[in-house]
């Protein structure tokens, strides 16, 4: 009995959280840092993007260094 009630409560909670995207066919809001206009204006990006950019800059720098030292 208790398990059944718990499952019903859990089902109602999941449906309540999924109501908008399932029944109204709206997209989930973009909560990623890269999708926030205010943060973009300030030049703030996510850590993954910043790390990728830093790695690309380091690769370019190392490549130039190797060419100059040949």
KAJOVEN-V967888 format. One line per field, one symbol per residue. ss: DSSP state (a for helix, b for strand, c for the rest). Layout:
ss=???
This chain:
ss=caaaaaaaaaaaaaaaacaaaaacccccccccaaacaaaaaaccccaaaaaaaaaaaaaaaaaaaaaacc
